[in-house]
Amino acid sequence: MIKLLDNIQQFLQQQTVMSIAVHSVQGFWAANCFYVFDDSNISLIFFSSLSTQHAQIMRQSDLVVGTIATQTDQVSEIEGVQFKGRAILLNEDT
């Protein structure tokens, strides 16, 4: 099982918005999504309509990359993480 550093885990729990990017033969697509961090599974869980462009692409290719960052005016204060992973549809009815 993967163990995250405490400061990364705390950062992921404090933030609420991530930026994701997906890719298909038609090209790249990016989107911002609200998320919750599931520390027991080291997972980012987000809700999105299956009719969105990014959701349609994720149904074709489950590879996802993204970023989570703080919002600040000072470059020296920027904190964030970059990630890659796989999108898994938890429930088609929601």
N, C-alpha and C positions, 0 to 999 in steps of 0.2 A: 504494500500500500504506500502511496505517495504521502510524504509528510511535508507540509508547507512550513516555512519559517513563520514564527509567531507574528512578526511585523507585517508580512504579506497577508496572512490570514486576517488580521485585524483590519488592514486596509480594505480588503475585499468586503468585509462585513460593514464597513462604514460608508462605502459608496453605493450608489443605486442605479447608475447609468453606464452602459458599456456601448462601445462602437464595434460592430462586427462587419466582416467582409466575407463574401462568398464568391464562387466562380463557376461558370458553366461555359459551354461552347459559345454562347452569345456574348460572353464577357464577364466583367466583374460587377458586383453590386455591394454597396455599403449601406448600413442602417444603424441607427441608435435605438437601443432597447433598455427598458427598465429590467433589472434582474434582482434575484436574491441569491446569496451564496450558501450552498449546502456544504458545511464543513465536514460532515460525516462521510460524504462521497467525493469531496473536492470537486464540486460541480457548480456551474453557474446556471440557474434556472430562469428562463424568461418566457413570457407569453407573447404570442404574435398571431395575427390572423393568418390562416393558411392561404389566403388570397394575396398576401403581400409578395412582392418580387423576391425578397430574400428567402421567404418560406418556400416558395415554389422552387427556387434553385437548390435549397437544402434538401428537398425531397429527391432531387436528381443526384446531388453530390453532398455528402454529409460533412465535408471538410470546411472548417470555419477558422478564421483568424480574427483577432480583435485587440482592442485596447480598453483600459479603464484608467482614467486620469482625474486628478483633482482639477478644479477650476480656480485659476488664480491669474492675476495680472503680472506677477513677478516670475520671470523665467527661473530664478534661483529657487523658487518654492514649488515648482512642478514636481509632483510625485505620480507614479503610475506603473502599470504592469502591461506587458504584452503577452498574448497567449495564442495557442493554436489547439484545436481539438476537433471533436466530432459532435455534430448535432444529432440528438436522438429525440424523436417524437414521442412524448409521454402519453398524450391523450388526443386523439383526433377530434373528439367532440367539443373541445374547448377552444 
